[in-house]
Amino acid sequence: MLSTITKAEILRRRATLEAKLNELEHDSTERDELHIEWLADPLDQVRSSADRELAIQRLDNQTRLIHEIELALSNIEESTYGFCEGCGEPIPRKRLDVVPWARFCAACQSKAESEAQNEKLLLVDAA
């Protein structure tokens, strides 16, 4: 299967991915919100705990995005960038313009998200 992405596009996408990776790796503001301190007021404790939980979720999302970008850069090196991991077809350029680290075409991404949601529901039902 041939890629529809030109070498110039690959170079541009690599630069975009590297810039985003650099930005994410040097953004440490979320980590500052993770400190735990004892507060006398129970409402302040609840608010602090909720803020910390949100910071953890943002860090988790940031870590996942870093992994996705690193994988996309690896795929560029292996000449597999731009192909859907689900069906093997080329990912449309417009999708890669919006999400340059995309691993799936829109149809396969939707299917993967649906399957992940079903797995979560099964785990909740099992508990």
N, C-alpha and C positions, 0 to 999 in steps of 0.2 A: 504494500500500500504506500503510495507516494504522499508526502506532505504537501499541502498547498501553501505553506509558509515560506517566504523567500529568506535568503540569508540575511538581508538587510533587516527584515522584520525580526528574525531571531536575535540579531545583535541589539536591536532596540528593546526587545522584550527582556533580554538578559540584563541590560542596563537598568531597566525599570524594576526588575525583580531584585537586583543587587541593591538598588537604592532603598527599596521598601524593606529589605532584610536589614540593612544598616540602620534604618530609622527604628525598626522594632527592637533590635538588639541594644540600642543605646537609650531607649526610653525606660527609665527606672522609676518614674513617678509612682507607679502602681505598688512597687515594693515598699515604699515609704508608708503606705496605708496599712500594712500588715502588722505593725507593731501592736503588742497587746499591753494595755495598761489597766490598772485597777481604778475604777471610778466609783465614788461614794454614791452617786445618784443612780438608782436602778434604770431610769429612763436613759441616762447617758450611756450606761453599759449596753443597753439594748441597741441604741443608735450606733455605738462604736462597733458592736458585733455585726450589725447589718452592713455597715460601711466596709468592714473587713471582709465579709462574705462576698460583697460585690467586687472588691478588689481582687479576691481570689478567682472569681469567675472571669474577670477581665484578663488576668494573668494566664489563666488556662486557655482562653481564646487566643491570646497573643502567642502563646507557646505553640498551639496548633497551627496558627498561621505561619509562624517561623518554619515549622516542619514542612508545611505545604510548599513554601517558597524554596526551601532547600531541595525538596524533591523535584520541583520544576527545574531548578538549575542543574540538578543531576541529569534529568531527562534531556535537557539541552545538550549536555556533554555526550550523552549516549545516543543522540539523534532520535529520541523517541518523544520529544516534546511536541505537544499539539495533537496527540492521538488519545482518544477516549480509552480509559482503562476498562470500561465495561464492554463496549461493542467493537473497539479497535478502529472505528472510523475517525477521520480528522475532526477535531473540535472546530466549529466555525470561528472565523477570525473575529467577528463581532463579540463573541463570548470571551475570547482570549484578550480582546482589547479592554473589556470590563474586568475580567478576573484572569490575569495572566498566569496565575498558578492553578488554574482549573485542571482537574484530572479527568473529568467526565464531560460528555456532551450534556445538554440540558435534559434530555429524556432519561439518560442513565443517572444523572445527578438526582432527579426527581425520584426515580426508583430507589436509589440508595438511601435517600432521606426517608422515604416511606418505610423501607425495611428497618431502618434504625429506630423509627418511631414505634413500629410494631414490636421490636425487641424490648424497648423501654416499657411498653404496656404489659408485655409478658412478664417482665421482672417485677413490675408493681403488683400484678395479679398473683404472682407466686409468693410474694411477701405477705 
